[in-house]
Amino acid sequence: MVHPLQAISTDPAFQTTVSGEIVVRPLHDDTPRIFVLHRPALIGAYGMQMLQSLRAAGYLIITEFDDHPDHFEAMRRSGHLSFRGVHALQTSTAAMAEVLRPYNPEIAVFPNALVSLPEVRNFSGMPVMTLFFGALNRERDWQTLMPAINEVAAQAGERLQFQVVHDRSFFDALETPRKAFTPTCDYETYMRLLGSSEICFMPLSDTPFNRAKSDLKFIEAASCRVAPLASTVVYGDSIEDGRTELLFRDPAEFHARLLRLLAMPELARDLGDAGRQQVAAHRMLAYQVAPRIAWYRSLWARREMLDEALRARMGG
């Protein structure tokens, strides 16, 4: 949310504020006011009171959410108040919009995008290449691929090294001394480590939760000119295999494609270049400023109707 709000604030008609807590500030004029809740867990009496306070203060309320809600038991127990109790929802994929639509039909999709392109800093040490892996909660996604990773690492020897962020289990499972580990870090460090690599490993097994994910990992890697090696889940829906990344469906295909990248470093660099061009042409936040502002203005113009729909969802 921070970067999109910063982008919107470049329009002098908009003032944006980011806060780590929900602070209700009653306003005493007719200035349009929108409160965007980022991944809120509104539960029980506290959640209801918070929403009532925001509505009483005159805010139009939006929930921003980009993970499958069934993954969160507390949200299910609350009757999905975080979605039903607000005026509108925003998310990053069409798949997530369909998941959320039964709780609230007022949804906008804004794909993940970047503020700027990072400095290019990779492919200077070929033929040695670094495979980057940095993600949360991917243990079940990479476990079946680890034997293939270790087999390729043994074949490649000094030509393949690994940069791992956050996932200590993945790091420990790598049967090679040519590896480095960084604990969970800030975003700037994450992007620097990613941008110093040549290949980005992006596994997602085929589950309802994963199918609702966005392709954020792709645009981060591509923006750094890093060649994505990705599962067909999520990434196969919108990204061209063989032009901006290489896709795999199973361990055997993963094994073959990783070997191909190591044997053809120029292919990896071409994939990185094409991906960076695609991000520059289509996935920059600057392109979303006008559509986001238009949607927010539309919501405010329809706030009475949206408030009636909210009351109907909540039973009064």
N, C-alpha and C positions, 0 to 999 in steps of 0.2 A: 504493500500500500504506500510506502514512503515515496518511492520514485514516481508512481502515477500521480500522486497528489502534488508533488513538486512540479511535474510537467503541467498539470492543470493551472497551478499558480502563476505560470508564465502569462496567462491571460489576466490583465489588470482588473477585470471585473470579478475575479475570484480570489478569495482569501482562504488558505488552507492551514490547518493545524494538526499535528500528529501528537498523540498522547498515549502513554502506556497504561492509562486507566480511563474508565468512563467517568467523566466529570460533566455534570449537567449544569450549564450556565444559562439561566433564563435570560432571554433577550427581550427588550422592551420596544422594539420597532417591528416593521413588517419585512425586514431583510430575509430573503430566503435562506433557510438553514437546513443542511443535510448532515446527518451523523452516520458515518460508515463504520460498522463494527467488523473488525478483522477476526475471522474464525472464532466467534464468541461461543461460549458454552453457557447459555442462559438456561438455568435450571431452577425449578421450584419457585417459591415465593420471592426469593431474591431476584431471579431473572425477570419475573413478572413485574416486580416493583421498579426495576431499572427501566424496562420498556415503557411503563406508565409514566415515569418521571420524564423521559425523553419526549414522549408525545405531549405531555402537559406543558413542556417548555417550548413546544411549537416545532420540534424537529421532524423532518421526514427521515425515516430510519431505513438503512440498507445493511444487509448482512453480506459480507464478502467471504466466500468459502470455496475451497478448491480440492477437498478430499471427500471420498464417499462417506456420507454421514452414518451409514450402518456400521462403520468401524468403531464408533464411539457409543458405548453402551449407555452412558449417562444421558446422551442426547436423545436416544431412543426412549428412555424412561420418562424424559420430560415432554414427550409428545412432539419433539422437534420444534420447541418454542423458538429457537434461534432463527427458524425459517418462517414459521407460520405467524409469529408475533411481530413481524416487521413489514414495512410497506413494499419492499422490493429486495431482490437478490442480485448479486453479480458474481460471476465465476469466470474461469479461464478456458473452458472447453465446452463444445456442444454436448459431449457425453455427460459432463457434470450437470449441465442445464436440464437434461432429460431426467436425471436422477432427482434433482431438486424440484422439478415442476409440480409434482403432486402436492407439495407442501405450500407452494406459492407460485402462481403462474406469471408474475411480473419479474422477468429475468433478463439480464443483459450478459452477453458473452464478450469479454475482452481478452484475447489471447495474451499470454505472457510476452513481454517485450523488454527491450533494453534501452537505457538512457543514452549510452554511447558505446562505440566499439573500442575494446581494449587495445593496447599496443601489442603488436605482433612480436613474439619473443621465442618462437620455437623453430625446429628444423635446422638448427645451426650445427648440430653435431652428428648428422647422418654419416654412416648407416645406423648408429646407435639411436634407438627410439625408446621413449618413455610412455608407458600405459598408465593413465590416470584413472583412479576409481575413488569417488567421494560421494556418499549418499547415506541417507538415514533409512533404517528399517528395510534393508535389501537382503538380509541373510538367506531367506527362502528363495530369492531370485538368483543368487549366484552359486549356491551350493552344488547344483548338478553340473555347473560349468567349470568348477575348480579343477577336476582332473584334466580337462582339456587345457586349461590355463597353465598348469604345471608341466604338462607334456610339451607345450609350445615353448615355455621358458627353458626347459632342458635342451630342446633342439636349437633354440636361438642363442643360448649362452650370453656372451657379453653384449650382443646386439639388442637385447630387451631388458629394460629395467622398469620398476614399478614405483608409482607415487600414490600412496593411499591416505585419504583423509577420513577420519572419524571411525571407520569400521575396523576395530582391532582384530576381530575374528577373521576377517578377510586377509588382513596382513599376516596373521600367524599361520594361516593355511597355505600361504605362498611358499613353495619349496625352492627358494632361491635366495642367495645373499644380496642380490641386486635389487634391494627394495628400501623404501623410506616411508616412515609413518609420521603423520601430523594429527594430533588429537583434534576434536571439534574446535573450529577456529572461526574468526570473523570472516565476513564475506570477501573483504579485500584480499586476505591471505588465500582463501579458497580460490579466487579467480587468478591470483598470481601463480599458484601451483598448477592449476589447470592450464593456464596459458604457456607454461614452461614445458608442457608435455606435447606429444605428437598424436596419441590415440586416446580417446575417451571411451571407457567401457560402461555401457548403459543397459543393464539387464532388467527385464520386467517379466515375471511369469504371468501366465494368462489367468487372472482372477478378476472378479467384479471390481474390487478395490483398485487394482492396477489399471484396468481399462478406463477408469474415470480420471486418470492422472493426465497432466499436461506434458508438453514436450519441452519444458523449461531446460532440462539438461542438454537437449540438442542446441537450443539457441545460445546457451552459455558456451558450449564447446565450439560451435561453429563461429561465434563472434571472435574467438581467440585463434581461429585458424587451426583448430584441433580436429582431427578426423574422427567422427563418431562411429563406433562399432556397437550397434544397438539391436535390441530385440524388435521383432515385428509388432509386438504389443505396444500400442500408443504411437510409436515412431513410424510404423509402416502405414499409418492412415494418411499422413500428410507430407511425408518426406520421400524424395525420389532416391530409390536404392541405386547405388553405383554412381550417382552424380554428386550428392552432398553428404552421403554416408554409406556405410555397408551394413546391411541388415542380416540377422541370423534367426533361425527358427528352432534350432536344437543344438546340442553340444558339438555334433559332427560339423555342422555348417559354421558354427562359431570357430572351431579349430581351423578349418580351411581358410576362413576369411582373415583371421588374425595372422596366419602364416603368409597369406597373400600380401597383407600390408607390410609385413616385415621384409618380404622379398622384393617389394616394389615401393620403396619410400616415396618415390615421386607420385605414386597413386595417392598415398595418404596426404601428401601436400596438395595435390589437385582437389581432393575431397574437401580439405580444410579451406582452400581458396574459394571453392564454389559455395560452401556453406556460409562463409563470411559474406560473400556477395548477396546471398539470399536474405540473410538477416538484415543487411544494410538496406535492401530494397523493400522488405516487407515487415520486419519485426522490430521497428524502433518505436519508442513511446511517443515520439513527436507526431507520428501518424495517427495516434489515438486521441490526441487532445480534443480535437473538434468533435468526434463521435461521443466521447465521454461527456463533454459539456452539453451536447445536444440531448443526451439521454437524461442527465440530471435536470436540465431545464424542463424536459417533458414530464418527468416525475413531479416536479414542483407544480407545474401547471395542472396536473391531474390529482393533486394531493387529497382533495376532498373525496374523490371517487376511490382512491387507494385506501384512504382511512376507513371508508365504509366497507370495503372488501376485507380489510384487516379485522374489523369488528365482527363481520360475519364469520370469518375463519375461527375467531376466538370465542364465538357464541355470545357476542354482545360487548 
